[in-house]
Amino acid sequence: MALGIVSGVIGANGTVIAGSGFTVNRASAGIYDVTFDTRFGSTPAVVATIRGDAWADVNAVVRSSNDGGAQIVAVDLHGGCQDRDISFIAAI
């Protein structure tokens, strides 16, 4: 099986700060839909984390993923979504 990896940094406003092989749409505050340019053969493992000092109060959660993309949410301790820079990696 061939190894496939897509990784990058998403800006709080939904822009791509770093990385390639994907696009991002900021669906609403703190909710980012990531679409892979090339579909994986099956669902990849996706891991995301908040960038910067906000990590103590806000966590990045991979809400859903499939071979074509993922939805990543920046959620605070009370369950509210907040715009934050996020780093992620998807691999199979």
N, C-alpha and C positions, 0 to 999 in steps of 0.2 A: 504494500500500500504506500502510495506517495504521501509525503508529509506536506500539509498545507497550513500556512500561517498568515493571518492578517492582523496587524496591530496598528494602534495609532493613539492620538490624543485629540479629544473632542473639546472644543471651547464651550464655555458656558452658554454662548449665544448660538451654538449648533454648527460652528465652523470647524473645518479640519485644521488643527494646529500642526499636526505631524502625522506621518504615515501615508500609506497609499493602498489602493485595492478596495476602497470602500467610499461610500458617501453617507452623509448624515442629514437627517431632518429633525429639527427641534419641534416635536409635536405640540408641546405646551411646556410650561415652566417645569424644568427638571426632568423632562421625558424626552429621550433621544432615540430615534429609530435609525439604526445602522443597517445599510444595505451593502452586501459584499458585491464587488464588481463581477466576480466569477463565483458561481455556486460551489460549495463544497459537495463532495459525494454523499455525505451524510451530515447529521447535526454535529457541529464542532463543540468542543468545550470552550466556553466564553467566561473570562474573568475580567472584572472591572474594579477600579479603585478611584477615589477622589484624589485630585492633585492639590498640593498646597496644604495650608494650615486648617482647612475646614474639615478634615477627616475626623476630628473629635466629635463634631456635631452632626455631620452629614455622611451617609454611607452610599456607595454606588451598589445598586442591585441589578442583576440581570433578570429582568422580569420574564422574558421569553427569548427563545432562540430557535433557529432552524437552519437548514443548509444555505439559505439565502440571506440571512441577516439576524439581527438581535434588537431587542428593545432594552435599553439601559436607563435606569431611573436613579436620580440623586434624591434621596429621601432623608429627612431630618428625624430626630428622635421622637417626634410627635406624629410621624406619618405624612407630613407635608412634603411636597416636592419643591426643590430649590435648584435654580440654575447654578451649576458648578462645572469647572474643568474636570474631565474624566480621562484616565488612561485605560485602555483595554487591549486584550489579546484574545483572538479566536484561533484555535488550532485543532487539527485532526491528525 
